[in-house]
Amino acid sequence: MNAPATLISFPASDLIRFFADVLPPPMDGEVFVAARLPPKRGTADKPPMFHSYVATHEELASHFAAAVASGGDQYFALARYRPHTTDKGYPGRRGDYVVAVKACWLDLDCGPGKAKSGEGYATQKEALSALKAVLDTAGLPEPTYLVSSGFGLHTYWCFDHAVSAVDWEPVATRFKALTEAYGLKVDPSRTADVASVLRPPGTLNHKSTPPKPVVIMHRGSLIDFAG
């Protein structure tokens, strides 16, 4: 897996394709979750994450196309859910309401601060090199998608069909253990958390001024879940 020389710019139709590859197909009565962190009002503030429900991949893509203009950081949940509410009556994102999943994922943080703390890599190029070394050594396939989050890297291994949360969990747990065994520096809170969120392509990462775009760097093949 080589780091591409340029990032892929893509239309809305390709964002829909991305969601179709990463997420399970729509199902009547079940939902996908879009999440938003509003702009921070002060360095000490930690604003709450707000959730919205949509029924299809097309609606999810349309949601983010409109949401980018409102500011704040946008995220999407990596599963299909049964609708539910929080204690305050807002749309929820609890793992025990996940019905289906269609990918495994890794979140690799990058930047001088992350490298200094040992929690990530100095650059995306270093992160890609470390990821490739682990995949080659462990005999694992290349990711279906490699996405620049603006600073770090999000990697997705998308299955050829959706699976239940029960079937996904042991695979994700083994995947997390493998990254730890090989010393790959990933965000440990993401890999085996079925209720995780990541930034969707086409949105902006507001950790810098001006904000950095979230873009697809690589698109590959779907993975045989049974293989």
Secondary structure, DSSP 8 states (H G I E B T S, - for coil): ----SS-B---HHHHHHHHHHHS----TT-BEEEEEE---SSTT-----EEEEESSHHHHHHHHHHHGGG-SEEEEESSEE---B-TTSSB---GGGEEEEEEEEEEE-BSHHHHHHTSSBSSHHHHHHHHHHHHHHHT----SEEEE-SSSEEEEEEEEEEEEHHHHHHHHHHHHHHHHHTT----TTTTT-TT-EE--TTSEETTSSS-EE-EEEEE---B-TT-
